[in-house]
Amino acid sequence: MRAKKKEVLNETELIREIEKISLITQKFNKSIIIKSIGDDCAIFRDKNGMLVSTDSITENVHFTLKFYSFYEIGSKSLLVNLSDIAAMGGTPRLFTLSLFIPDYVNEENIKETLYGVVGVAKKYRVSLIGGNISRASEFSISITIIGDYKDDNVIKRGNSKIGDAVFVSGEIGNSWMAYYLQKHGKHIDKNFVNLENFEKKTIENFINKFKLPTPRIKLAKELAVRKLANSLTDISDGLYKDISNILRLSQGVEIWINELPVNENLKHIAELLKIRKCADNIISFGEDYELLWTADDKNEKEVLNLSSRLGIKIKKIGRVVNGINGIKFLKNGVAYPVKDSTFRHL
């Protein structure tokens, strides 16, 4: 449901609200911040290597006001950017925030959005140093995130080697299930099954993982420092697309569908709802923001040991190979055709 139309904050008032966040969060990285909001540019100095990324979330593309609160929108806008720094093995430090505000988003909505942003900034100790505001036809947030890394402890895409094992953190498919339940909610209640057998908390867990993903910063830093990943990315666009991003041109990969870390409740719900091609959706949907990486096969034990140390599931799901083109999915050892239904941004 869209917000009720009210008078939008004027630019001066909105800048004051953003300046408050900047003041609150500067303390996390005061050793590198020279000048924050209040000049034409922010100024900072860092002796380490730098990482920079920009990502945005847009109404009716990445979220709808029917299913998201403004607090959740603000939170997710920063979380997905933190995941980009994690995907390089870095530490997030600073960020800029740009808001694109339609007429139907009011003062209360904007403040709630900013509360979401500052909540995440406090949790992950990142500092707001600048931004921009503009009118728009639909609500959108764009963030530029700046991180750093020490020595050569950074992991790039595209450095996988033939024979590498493929690993993934956490579970995949939860965001797809959340999206499905939200989109087809009334249809499910009327024509399929009553999901009361599943605790409300179970359903809410899927929804929360979709709306508020967890950037795997600690795990990625461990992989970088311990040299336990040859290539690394996060699953934002779906396993199908993101696995191709970490391969070299002459390489292929086998992905073992039976080994994919899928929540048992997801499997049960999909079975009850008679959802066809469940695996295809899990592989293609994306927005899980789990880490996906390749590592020397000899390091498998050390990689898996990180699971118990950090309390994060880690699963070996495939292998980088030579002699095949692209991605080959196997189910019970037999080739399994998967339709690439990855979301396209353009």
C-alpha positions as CSV (number, residue, x, y, z in Angstrom):
1,M,0.0,0.0,0.0
2,R,1.4,3.4,-1.0
3,A,1.8,6.0,1.7
4,K,-0.8,8.7,2.1
5,K,0.1,11.8,0.2
6,K,1.4,14.5,2.6
7,E,3.8,17.4,2.4
8,V,7.3,16.0,1.7
9,L,10.2,17.2,3.8
10,N,11.9,20.2,2.2
11,E,15.6,19.8,1.2
12,T,17.0,21.7,4.2
13,E,15.0,19.6,6.8
14,L,15.9,16.4,5.1
15,I,19.6,17.3,5.0
16,R,19.4,18.0,8.7
17,E,18.0,14.5,9.3
18,I,20.8,12.9,7.2
19,E,23.5,15.1,9.0
20,K,22.2,13.6,12.3
21,I,23.0,10.1,11.0
22,S,26.4,11.2,9.8
23,L,27.2,12.6,13.3
24,I,25.9,9.4,15.0
25,T,28.0,7.1,12.7
26,Q,31.2,9.1,12.3
27,K,32.6,7.7,15.5
28,F,33.0,4.2,14.0
29,N,35.7,5.4,11.6
30,K,36.8,8.7,12.9
31,S,40.5,7.8,12.4
32,I,40.1,8.0,8.6
33,I,37.4,10.7,8.2
34,I,38.7,14.2,7.8
35,K,35.5,15.9,6.6
36,S,32.0,14.5,6.3
37,I,28.7,16.1,5.3
38,G,28.8,19.9,5.0
39,D,31.1,20.5,2.1
40,D,31.2,19.8,-1.7
41,C,33.0,16.5,-1.0
42,A,33.8,14.3,1.9
43,I,37.4,13.8,2.8
44,F,39.0,10.7,4.1
45,R,42.3,9.0,4.3
46,D,43.1,5.3,4.6
47,K,46.5,3.5,4.5
48,N,44.9,0.3,3.4
49,G,43.7,-0.8,0.0
50,M,40.3,0.6,-0.9
51,L,37.1,-1.1,-2.2
52,V,34.2,0.9,-3.7
53,S,30.8,-0.3,-4.9
54,T,27.4,1.2,-5.8
55,D,24.0,-0.5,-5.6
56,S,20.4,0.7,-5.6
57,I,17.0,-0.7,-4.7
58,T,14.0,0.6,-6.6
59,E,10.3,0.5,-6.0
60,N,8.4,-2.1,-8.1
61,V,11.7,-3.6,-9.1
62,H,13.3,-4.7,-5.8
63,F,10.5,-4.0,-3.4
64,T,6.9,-3.0,-3.2
65,L,5.3,-0.8,-0.6
66,K,2.6,-3.4,-0.2
67,F,5.1,-5.9,1.4
68,Y,7.9,-3.7,2.8
69,S,7.9,-1.1,5.5
70,F,10.0,2.0,5.0
71,Y,12.2,0.8,7.8
72,E,12.9,-2.4,6.0
73,I,13.6,-0.6,2.7
74,G,16.1,1.6,4.5
75,S,17.7,-1.4,6.2
76,K,17.9,-3.5,3.0
77,S,19.4,-0.7,0.9
78,L,22.5,-0.7,3.1
79,L,22.6,-4.4,3.8
80,V,22.9,-5.4,0.1
81,N,25.8,-2.9,-0.3
82,L,27.6,-4.3,2.7
83,S,27.3,-7.7,1.0
84,D,29.3,-6.4,-2.0
85,I,32.2,-5.5,0.3
86,A,31.9,-8.9,2.0
87,A,32.1,-10.5,-1.5
88,M,35.7,-9.1,-1.8
89,G,36.8,-10.1,1.7
90,G,36.9,-6.5,2.8
91,T,35.8,-4.4,5.8
92,P,33.0,-1.8,5.1
93,R,33.9,1.6,6.4
94,L,32.0,4.5,4.8
95,F,28.9,5.1,2.6
96,T,27.0,7.8,0.8
97,L,23.2,7.8,0.6
98,S,21.0,9.1,-2.3
99,L,17.2,9.2,-1.9
100,F,14.9,9.5,-4.9
101,I,11.5,10.6,-3.4
102,P,8.1,10.6,-5.1
103,D,5.2,12.9,-4.0
104,Y,3.4,10.1,-2.1
105,V,6.3,9.5,0.3
106,N,5.9,11.8,3.3
107,E,8.0,13.1,6.1
108,E,7.2,10.2,8.4
109,N,8.0,7.6,5.7
110,I,11.4,9.3,5.1
111,K,12.3,9.3,8.8
112,E,11.4,5.6,9.1
113,T,13.6,4.9,6.1
114,L,16.5,6.7,7.7
115,Y,15.9,4.9,11.0
116,G,16.4,1.6,9.0
117,V,19.6,2.9,7.5
118,V,21.1,4.1,10.8
119,G,20.2,0.8,12.5
120,V,22.2,-1.2,10.1
121,A,25.0,1.4,10.1
122,K,25.3,1.1,13.9
123,K,25.3,-2.7,13.8
124,Y,28.0,-3.0,11.2
125,R,29.9,0.2,12.3
126,V,29.9,2.0,9.0
127,S,29.8,5.8,8.7
128,L,27.6,8.0,6.5
129,I,29.8,10.7,4.8
130,G,27.6,12.2,2.1
131,G,24.7,11.9,-0.2
132,N,22.0,13.4,-2.4
133,I,18.3,13.9,-2.5
134,S,16.0,14.3,-5.6
135,R,12.4,14.0,-6.6
136,A,11.4,11.0,-8.6
137,S,8.3,9.2,-9.9
138,E,9.0,6.1,-7.7
139,F,10.9,5.6,-4.5
140,S,14.5,4.5,-4.8
141,I,17.7,4.5,-2.7
142,S,21.2,4.4,-4.1
143,I,24.2,3.8,-1.9
144,T,27.9,3.9,-2.6
145,I,29.8,1.8,-0.1
146,I,33.6,2.2,0.6
147,G,35.6,-0.5,2.3
148,D,39.2,-1.5,2.8
149,Y,41.5,-4.5,3.0
150,K,44.9,-5.1,4.5
151,D,48.0,-6.4,2.6
152,D,46.7,-8.5,-0.3
153,N,43.8,-10.0,1.6
154,V,41.2,-9.3,-1.1
155,I,39.4,-11.9,-3.2
156,K,38.4,-11.3,-6.8
157,R,36.0,-13.0,-9.1
158,G,37.4,-15.0,-12.0
159,N,40.4,-16.6,-10.3
160,S,39.0,-20.1,-10.0
161,K,41.2,-23.0,-11.0
162,I,40.5,-26.4,-12.6
163,G,39.8,-28.8,-9.8
164,D,38.6,-26.2,-7.3
165,A,35.7,-27.2,-5.0
166,V,32.7,-24.9,-5.1
167,F,31.3,-23.8,-1.7
168,V,28.2,-21.8,-0.6
169,S,27.4,-20.4,2.8
170,G,24.0,-20.6,4.6
171,E,20.9,-21.7,2.7
172,I,19.7,-20.7,-0.8
173,G,16.2,-20.4,-2.0
174,N,14.8,-18.7,1.1
175,S,14.3,-15.4,-0.7
176,W,12.5,-17.1,-3.5
177,M,10.1,-18.9,-1.1
178,A,9.4,-15.6,0.7
179,Y,8.7,-13.9,-2.6
180,Y,6.4,-16.8,-3.7
181,L,4.4,-16.8,-0.4
182,Q,4.0,-13.0,-0.6
183,K,3.0,-12.9,-4.3
184,H,0.6,-15.9,-4.2
185,G,-0.7,-15.5,-0.6
186,K,-4.4,-15.3,-1.3
187,H,-4.2,-17.8,-4.1
188,I,-2.5,-20.3,-1.8
189,D,-5.2,-19.9,0.9
190,K,-8.0,-20.3,-1.5
191,N,-6.9,-23.0,-4.0
192,F,-4.1,-25.0,-2.4
193,V,-3.5,-25.8,1.2
194,N,-3.8,-24.2,4.6
195,L,-0.3,-23.6,5.9
196,E,-1.3,-23.5,9.5
197,N,0.7,-26.7,10.0
198,F,3.8,-24.5,9.7
199,E,4.4,-22.2,12.6
200,K,4.0,-18.6,11.9
201,K,7.6,-18.1,12.9
202,T,8.7,-20.5,10.1
203,I,7.0,-18.4,7.5
204,E,8.2,-15.1,9.0
205,N,11.8,-16.5,8.9
206,F,11.6,-16.8,5.1
207,I,10.1,-13.3,4.8
208,N,12.8,-11.8,7.1
209,K,15.7,-13.4,5.3
210,F,14.3,-12.0,2.0
211,K,13.7,-8.5,3.4
212,L,16.8,-8.3,5.7
213,P,19.7,-10.4,4.4
214,T,22.8,-11.0,6.4
215,P,26.1,-9.8,4.8
216,R,28.7,-12.5,5.5
217,I,31.5,-10.1,6.4
218,K,33.2,-12.2,9.0
219,L,33.2,-15.4,6.9
220,A,34.6,-13.5,3.9
221,K,37.4,-11.9,5.9
222,E,38.4,-15.3,7.3
223,L,38.5,-16.7,3.7
224,A,40.6,-13.8,2.6
225,V,43.1,-13.8,5.5
226,R,43.5,-17.6,5.5
227,K,43.7,-17.7,1.7
228,L,40.8,-20.2,1.5
229,A,39.2,-18.8,-1.6
230,N,40.5,-18.5,-5.1
231,S,37.4,-16.6,-6.3
232,L,34.4,-15.2,-4.5
233,T,31.1,-13.5,-5.0
234,D,27.7,-13.1,-3.3
235,I,24.5,-14.6,-4.5
236,S,22.5,-11.5,-5.5
237,D,21.4,-12.4,-9.0
238,G,21.0,-16.2,-8.5
239,L,23.3,-19.2,-8.3
240,Y,22.9,-19.7,-12.1
241,K,24.3,-16.3,-13.0
242,D,26.6,-15.7,-10.1
243,I,28.5,-19.0,-10.5
244,S,29.4,-18.0,-14.1
245,N,30.9,-14.7,-12.8
246,I,33.6,-16.6,-10.9
247,L,34.7,-18.8,-13.8
248,R,37.4,-18.2,-16.3
249,L,36.6,-18.3,-20.0
250,S,38.0,-21.8,-20.5
251,Q,36.4,-23.3,-17.5
252,G,33.1,-25.1,-16.7
253,V,31.5,-26.1,-13.5
254,E,29.5,-29.0,-12.2
255,I,26.8,-28.2,-9.6
256,W,25.3,-31.0,-7.6
257,I,21.7,-30.2,-7.1
258,N,21.4,-32.9,-4.3
259,E,24.0,-31.0,-2.3
260,L,22.4,-27.6,-2.5
261,P,21.7,-26.3,1.1
262,V,18.0,-25.9,1.0
263,N,15.8,-25.4,4.1
264,E,13.8,-28.5,4.9
265,N,10.6,-26.4,5.5
266,L,11.0,-24.9,2.1
267,K,11.0,-28.4,0.6
268,H,7.9,-29.3,2.5
269,I,6.0,-26.2,1.6
270,A,6.9,-26.5,-2.1
271,E,5.7,-30.1,-2.0
272,L,2.4,-29.1,-0.3
273,L,1.8,-26.3,-2.8
274,K,2.7,-28.6,-5.7
275,I,5.3,-26.1,-7.0
276,R,6.8,-27.4,-10.2
277,K,10.5,-27.0,-11.0
278,C,11.3,-26.0,-7.5
279,A,15.1,-26.5,-8.1
280,D,15.0,-24.1,-11.1
281,N,13.5,-21.3,-9.0
282,I,16.0,-21.9,-6.1
283,I,18.9,-21.7,-8.6
284,S,17.8,-18.7,-10.6
285,F,16.0,-16.4,-8.2
286,G,18.8,-14.8,-6.2
287,E,18.7,-12.2,-3.4
288,D,20.0,-14.7,-0.9
289,Y,23.2,-12.7,-0.4
290,E,25.1,-15.8,0.7
291,L,28.7,-16.3,-0.3
292,L,29.7,-18.4,-3.3
293,W,33.3,-19.3,-3.8
294,T,35.9,-21.7,-5.1
295,A,38.9,-23.1,-3.2
296,D,41.7,-25.6,-3.7
297,D,40.2,-29.0,-3.0
298,K,43.0,-29.7,-0.5
299,N,41.6,-26.9,1.7
300,E,38.2,-28.5,2.0
301,K,38.6,-29.5,5.6
302,E,39.8,-26.1,6.7
303,V,37.0,-24.4,4.8
304,L,34.4,-26.6,6.4
305,N,35.9,-26.1,9.9
306,L,34.9,-22.4,9.6
307,S,31.3,-23.5,9.8
308,S,31.6,-24.5,13.5
309,R,33.9,-21.6,14.4
310,L,31.6,-19.0,13.0
311,G,28.2,-20.7,13.4
312,I,27.5,-20.5,9.6
313,K,26.5,-23.4,7.4
314,I,29.0,-24.1,4.7
315,K,28.4,-26.7,2.0
316,K,30.4,-28.1,-0.9
317,I,28.1,-28.1,-3.9
318,G,30.3,-28.7,-7.0
319,R,33.6,-28.6,-8.8
320,V,35.3,-26.4,-11.4
321,V,36.1,-28.6,-14.4
322,N,37.7,-28.5,-17.9
323,G,36.2,-29.8,-21.1
324,I,32.6,-28.6,-20.7
325,N,31.1,-25.2,-21.6
326,G,29.5,-23.2,-18.9
327,I,27.4,-24.7,-16.1
328,K,26.3,-28.3,-15.9
329,F,23.8,-29.3,-13.2
330,L,23.7,-32.8,-12.0
331,K,20.9,-34.5,-10.0
332,N,21.7,-38.0,-8.7
333,G,24.7,-38.0,-11.1
334,V,22.5,-37.3,-14.1
335,A,22.4,-34.1,-16.2
336,Y,19.5,-31.9,-15.0
337,P,18.4,-29.2,-17.4
338,V,17.8,-25.9,-15.7
339,K,16.1,-23.0,-17.4
340,D,17.9,-19.7,-16.8
341,S,15.2,-17.4,-15.5
342,T,17.6,-15.1,-13.8
343,F,16.3,-11.6,-13.2
344,R,17.5,-9.0,-15.8
345,H,18.1,-5.5,-14.6
346,L,17.7,-4.0,-18.1
